[in-house]
Structure formats: C-alpha cells, structure tokens
Amino acid sequence: MKSKISTEHQSFLKSIKRKKLMVTLTQILILISFFALWEMAARLGWVEAFIFSSPTRMWAMLVNMVESGEIFRHIGATTWSVFLGFMIGTLMGTAIAVILWANDFTRRVLNPYLVVFNALPKTALAPIIIVWMGNNSRAVIVTALLISVVVTILNMLTGFIGVEEDKIKLAQSFGAKKPAILQKIVFPASVPDLINALKINIGLSFVGVIVGEFLVANQGLGFLIIYGSQIFRMDMVMLSIMILCVMAAVFYGVIAFIEKRFENWMD
C-alpha cells in the first residue's frame, strides 16, 4: 500500500523544486548576459576586440579548429594529462596517508616536511622536473602529480586521525588489527574527506597540467594559450580558456555525481 504524502509536504517539495529551478535559470541568465555584454562591448568599441576577443570571434575560431580536427588533439592531450595526474595523485596520496596513519613515528617525523612542501609553490619546481623528466608529456603529468599529491595526503590524514577514538578502541578491545580497523571504521568514516580531496585535486591537476604545457608541450590547451599569445591570436587564447572552464565543470560534475550517489547509498 502506497503511503500518501500530505498536502503540506507536497507544497514543501514543490517549493524546493522551484528554488532549484530559479537557481539554475539565474545561473544560465548570468552566463548569457556575460557573453552578450562582452559581444556588445567588442562591437561598440568599448573594448578592443583584437586584445579582448569576443564570443563571435571565438566561435569562428572554434568552428575553424573543429573543421581541421586540430582542437580535438589539444583537448585530448590536456584531458589525458589531467586524468592521469588526478588519478595518480589521489591514489598515491591516499596510500601515503594510510601509511602515515598506521605509523605514528613516521607521521611525526614527516609532518613538518609535508607542511613545508605543501606551502612551497610547486610551479617553481616545473623547470627542474623538465630537466629530470625531459621535454615530453611525462613532465606535464609529474607537475600535476606533485601539485595534487601533498594536498591529498594532508586531507586524508586529517580525516583518518579525526575518526572517533572510542570506535577504534572498541574494535581493538575485540582484537581487531589495524588493517581491519582501517577497512571497517577509518576509511568509511573518511569518505567525505576523500570527496573533498577529489574536488580540490581537480583544480590542482588542471593547474599542474597547464603549467607543464606552458613550458614543454607541443600540444594541449596550455600550449594553445602560449602559442596564441606569442602570435597575438587572442581568439585562440580566450577560446582555450573557455574550453578549460567547460572541462573543469565537467570533471567537477562527475565528482559531484559520485558524491550524490554516495549520500543516497548512505541514506
């Protein structure tokens, strides 16, 4: 027998849907208004279209690069580098956090080094990475990895340590060892911290990849930005930046979807 929803509850659910719809419509309106104002400013001469470009000029550049197939090669190169840097950084950072959680002495020894390395601008290491790894895509991926891995270690380690001590002591009183405690108590309780680390790592991976492509790549959106600025093709530069925004939104959307699925599963 189906449970009936009260009129008040139905009204409440409708109000929530209306608010979500209004938020979505407002976001779309802001985006459309931004591009419309940009186009109008370029056409009326409020800004110099040669320097600031315009939506129609970027669209023409996109159509041209799609027809030649060039844009897909650059998007593919950046996407693959971001994905590898993101996945390796997340997995490696989580694994190191597990080791540090399991060994209190090692954690105390390495903690100040992690803090210092996290504060260090990793982009300053990019030239050194190029010398070590060579002028190739590996240097791009390693740059993204270095930027994301320390943040993952610190976030996950904070989540592991923050698990309620009483739960761990109770499991230990029944003879549970660290691997079982990690699997049954610590890691499930730290999933929200992992989701937050994923959200942060997406942005950091993009930063690392673009910095690497600035310096060494002969393909990718970072390469297009540098190349376009060198030959004063600002349409190419602005188009690459817009594509990066779309890509970042897609990656973030995937993580948000995973987070939503996890919340529904927990409920």
HELIX and SHEET records of a PDB file:
HELIX    1   1 THR A    7  ARG A   43  1                                  37    
HELIX    2   2 ALA A   49  PHE A   52  1                                   4    
HELIX    3   3 PRO A   55  SER A   68  1                                  14    
HELIX    4   4 GLU A   70  ALA A  102  1                                  33    
HELIX    5   5 ASP A  104  ALA A  119  1                                  16    
HELIX    6   6 LYS A  122  LEU A  125  5                                   4    
HELIX    7   7 ALA A  126  MET A  133  1                                   8    
HELIX    8   8 SER A  137  ILE A  161  1                                  25    
HELIX    9   9 GLU A  165  SER A  173  1                                   9    
HELIX   10  10 LYS A  178  ILE A  181  1                                   4    
HELIX   11  11 LEU A  182  VAL A  186  3                                   5    
HELIX   12  12 PHE A  187  ALA A  189  1                                   3    
HELIX   13  13 VAL A  191  LEU A  215  1                                  25    
HELIX   14  14 LEU A  221  GLN A  230  1                                  10    
HELIX   15  15 MET A  234  MET A  266  1                                  33    
END                                                                             
